[in-house]
Amino acid sequence: MARHIIHFTGPINSSTCGNLINTCTRILQQSPDVLQLNIATMGGECSYGFTLYNFLRALPVPLHTHNLGTVESMGNILFLAGEHRTACALSKFLFHPFHWTLHGSVDHARMAEYAMSLDYDLRLYAEIVAERTQGAREALDIQRYLMAYPRILGPKEALETGLIQAIDERPIDTQDTQWSVHA
């Protein structure tokens, strides 16, 4: 079985988004049986997180995602793109409120646009989490976590909430082809 592993270690931004898409495109030319995305990220920009989610869901090969240690914020959306999802025994998932950094003065129209965009991103994020964790023993209250009350989940809680299907150290076989996307 031809398994390709991508180690994604960095923020979710325009550079890592482009690099991950490019890496996946090169891997697909090698006809892999499985693509495994090992993730360690503190999150990043919503627009690139949703872009990567949609791109990864459209891949024509099975995608496995694995939490290498920490998956935070928009990293959860990237992580949930996997059909099979696992985490190391010593790992965490963090859900917390969105925030934007504003530079300079902002008029009323721009502030209203920012608020609309934040609301839309929150709704989209919650829809993805609900869809990908459907049927879990414990439902995640994403609206609450993203509005005011952050939550950290360890691997056992991630199992209960449907974020992962197994706690697994995911040994890397010598036959696996490895790639890296980082900041």
N, C-alpha and C positions, 0 to 999 in steps of 0.2 A: 504494500500500500504506500503510495507516494503522499506523505504528509509534509506540508510546508508550514513552518511556524514563523509568525511575525511577532517580534517583541516590540510593543508600542509603549515607550517610556517617555512621557513628556506631556506638555499641555495640548489641548485641542484648539488649534488655531489654523490660519490659512496655510502656513508652511507644513505642519504635520498632516493636515487634511490632504493637501496635494501629494505629499510624499507617500501616504498610506494608499491613496488611489493608484498612484504610479506603481508602487510595489505590488499591489494586488493584480494589476494589469499585466505586469511582467510574469508573475507567478502563474496566471491563467494560461499563458503561452506554453507552459511546461506541463499542462494537463494533470494537475494535482487531483488526488482522490479526496483529500480533506485539507482545509485551511484552518489553522489554529491561530487565534489572535490572543497572545499573552499581554495583559494590560496592567500598567502601573501609571496612573494619572491622577492629578488633582483637579482635572476638569478643564474647562475653558469656555470658549465662545459658543453660545447656543446655535447660531447659524451653521457653524461647521460641525457641531455634534449631530444635528438633525440631518445634515448632508451626508455625513459618514454612515449614519444609521440606515438611511435609504439606499446608499450605495452598497453597503455590506449585505443588506437583506436581498438585494437583486443579484448577488453572485450566483453563478451556475454550479457551484460546488458546496457541499456541506461546510458550514462555518461553526467552529467551536470557539468559545471565548473563555478565558481563564484569568482570574484575579491573581496577579503575582504578589500583591501585598496591600495595595490601596486603590480603590476605584471611587472617585469622588465626583459629585456634582454632575456635569455633562458626561463624565466618564461612564456613568450608569446607563446612559442612553446608548453609547458606543457598545458597552458590555452586553446590553439586552438584544443586540442584533444577532447574537449567537443562537443557533438552534440548540446546541448542547452547551451548558454553562457550568463552570466549576470554579472553585476558589481554593487557595492554599489554606491550611489549618490556621495559620497566623496571618490573617488578612482582615480587611474591613471595607465596608461600603458606607459612604457618607452622602446623605441628602440634606441640603441646606437652602436657605432662601437665595434667589437670584439677586445679583447686584450688577450695576453698570457704573463705570467711571465716566463722569462727564467732564469735559474740558471747556473752559470758557463760559460765556453767558449762553443761556438757553431761553428762547421765547416760549410763549404759551403753547403755540401750535406744535413746536418740537417736543415740549414736555408731554403733551397729549399723545403724540406719536410714540414716544418712549413708553408711556404707560400702556397704550394699546399693544405694543410689541411685547412687553413683559407679560401681559395677561395672555396673549396668544401663545407665547412660548411655554408658559405655565400649563395651559390647557393641553397643548401638544405633548409635553413631557408626561403629564398625568395619563393621557390616553395611551401612550406607548407603554408605560409601566403597567397599567391595568391590563392591556391586551397581552403582554408578554408574561405576566404572572397570574393570569386567569386560572382559577381553580386551586390556588394555594390555600393552605390551612389558615394562614393569617393574611388579611388584606393590608396593604401599605396605604397609609393616609397621606398621599403625596401632596395634596393641596395644603395640608397642615404643615408638612415639613418644608415646603417651598415658600410658605408665607411667613412663618414666624418660629416654628419649633423644629430645629434640625434633629436628625436622627442618625446614629451610627449603628450599623448592624455587623455583628461578627458572622462567621460562616454558619453557625448553627441557626441563627436568626434568618440568615439569607436562605437557608433550606426551607424553613417554615413559611417564608413569604414568597417563595417561588422564584427568587432571583437566581438561584443555582439549583442544579439537580444533584450535585455531589461535592463533597469536600475531597480534594485530590491534589497531591503534590505535583502531578503531571510530569513525571520524568521525561526527559528528552532523549529519544533514541538516537543512536549514532547515525542511523540512516536518514533521519529527518533533515530536511533542508531548512536552514534558519536565515531569517532576514531581520533587519532592525530599522525601526522608525523612531527617531527621538528628536528632541529639541536641539 
